[in-house]
């Protein structure tokens, strides 16, 4: 397994390059900014970028996912229900993407946005069970994603509660690789640590450890931060649409 994590300051976010070194097959998740950064990193790691995932249609920045897919000759992947006005490969819940000895399972985890995906990654050269999960803006380190950017805050909170139950069913040892960290407008009280585990978050993340839905919803309705600047415009642009 080859894994590279890219930490961004403006906007605050996290991208990933990973893949199978033996077969030289790689993927990028949630790229931001200049696509040359990912192309060069893949070349240095000896990987061909075959797949570019956006975990969701972002509202806090302009995605470079489609541009990177074009530059690398790769597939661009969103959830099948994403409201995008351009061609893309639509992933469904449980679908697997094979990168040589590395396998990626798409998990549909609505809540932050209706089309949100998490990516469960297995390196079969190490074990048959998953090694880590890329959680985007569903489960982050110290909190979970805000829920009012697309749906109502309450409806989104109920959706993300059900999505988090799926993540809670994963093994405690599983590494959590989030899509944002401290300084992001997409969560509250986020840690600056760019990774954790399911077990640590289950014990120490105030939102993730709640098992009662109503208590969780009420927590999510408190202290909602201001929306990202130009959120509607960013989401429309990332969906290939123009606001009128």
QUIHUQUI-V345715 format. One record per backbone hydrogen bond with DSSP energy under -1.0 kcal/mol. NH is the residue of the N-H (numbers start at 0). CO is the residue of the C=O. E is the energy in kcal/mol with one decimal. If there is no record, write none. Layout:
# QUIHUQUI-V345715
nh->NH co->CO e->E
nh->NH co->CO e->E
This chain:
# QUIHUQUI-V345715
nh->1 co->18 e->-2.6
nh->3 co->16 e->-3.3
nh->5 co->14 e->-2.8
nh->7 co->12 e->-3.0
nh->12 co->7 e->-1.5
nh->13 co->178 e->-1.7
nh->14 co->5 e->-2.4
nh->15 co->28 e->-1.8
nh->16 co->3 e->-2.4
nh->17 co->26 e->-2.3
nh->18 co->1 e->-1.9
nh->19 co->24 e->-2.4
nh->23 co->19 e->-1.2
nh->24 co->19 e->-1.2
nh->25 co->47 e->-2.9
nh->26 co->17 e->-2.7
nh->27 co->50 e->-2.0
nh->28 co->15 e->-2.5
nh->29 co->52 e->-2.7
nh->36 co->33 e->-1.1
nh->38 co->34 e->-2.2
nh->39 co->35 e->-2.9
nh->40 co->36 e->-1.7
nh->41 co->37 e->-2.5
nh->42 co->38 e->-2.1
nh->43 co->39 e->-2.5
nh->44 co->40 e->-1.8
nh->46 co->41 e->-3.1
nh->47 co->23 e->-2.8
nh->49 co->25 e->-2.8
nh->50 co->25 e->-1.2
nh->51 co->74 e->-2.9
nh->52 co->27 e->-3.0
nh->53 co->76 e->-2.1
nh->63 co->30 e->-1.8
nh->67 co->63 e->-2.5
nh->68 co->64 e->-2.5
nh->69 co->65 e->-2.4
nh->70 co->66 e->-2.3
nh->71 co->67 e->-2.5
nh->72 co->68 e->-1.1
nh->73 co->68 e->-2.4
nh->74 co->49 e->-2.5
nh->76 co->51 e->-3.0
nh->77 co->88 e->-1.7
nh->79 co->90 e->-2.9
nh->81 co->78 e->-2.3
nh->83 co->81 e->-2.1
nh->84 co->238 e->-3.2
nh->88 co->75 e->-2.9
nh->90 co->77 e->-2.9
nh->93 co->105 e->-3.3
nh->94 co->91 e->-2.3
nh->96 co->103 e->-2.8
nh->98 co->101 e->-3.4
nh->101 co->98 e->-1.6
nh->102 co->121 e->-2.5
nh->103 co->96 e->-2.4
nh->104 co->119 e->-2.9
nh->105 co->94 e->-2.9
nh->106 co->117 e->-2.9
nh->108 co->115 e->-2.5
nh->110 co->112 e->-1.2
nh->115 co->112 e->-1.3
nh->116 co->54 e->-2.6
nh->117 co->106 e->-2.6
nh->118 co->133 e->-2.4
nh->119 co->104 e->-2.7
nh->120 co->131 e->-3.0
nh->121 co->102 e->-2.7
nh->123 co->100 e->-2.7
nh->125 co->122 e->-1.9
nh->126 co->122 e->-2.2
nh->130 co->120 e->-2.9
nh->131 co->120 e->-1.5
nh->132 co->174 e->-2.6
nh->133 co->118 e->-2.9
nh->134 co->176 e->-1.9
nh->137 co->134 e->-2.5
nh->139 co->142 e->-2.1
nh->144 co->137 e->-1.7
nh->145 co->185 e->-2.0
nh->155 co->151 e->-2.9
nh->156 co->152 e->-2.0
nh->157 co->153 e->-2.0
nh->158 co->154 e->-2.0
nh->159 co->155 e->-2.8
nh->160 co->156 e->-2.0
nh->161 co->157 e->-1.6
nh->162 co->158 e->-2.0
nh->163 co->159 e->-2.8
nh->164 co->160 e->-1.6
nh->165 co->161 e->-1.2
nh->166 co->162 e->-1.5
nh->167 co->163 e->-2.5
nh->169 co->166 e->-1.5
nh->173 co->170 e->-1.3
nh->174 co->130 e->-1.9
nh->175 co->195 e->-2.4
nh->176 co->132 e->-2.7
nh->178 co->135 e->-2.9
nh->181 co->190 e->-2.1
nh->183 co->180 e->-2.1
nh->190 co->140 e->-3.2
nh->195 co->175 e->-1.8
nh->197 co->173 e->-2.3
nh->198 co->171 e->-2.5
nh->200 co->196 e->-2.3
nh->201 co->197 e->-2.4
nh->202 co->198 e->-1.5
nh->203 co->199 e->-2.2
nh->204 co->200 e->-2.3
nh->208 co->204 e->-2.3
nh->209 co->206 e->-1.0
nh->215 co->211 e->-2.2
nh->216 co->212 e->-2.8
nh->217 co->213 e->-2.4
nh->218 co->214 e->-2.0
nh->219 co->215 e->-2.3
nh->220 co->216 e->-1.3
nh->221 co->218 e->-1.4
nh->230 co->227 e->-1.5
nh->233 co->229 e->-2.9
nh->234 co->230 e->-2.5
nh->235 co->231 e->-2.2
nh->236 co->232 e->-2.6
nh->237 co->233 e->-2.7
nh->238 co->234 e->-1.2
nh->239 co->236 e->-1.4
nh->240 co->235 e->-3.2
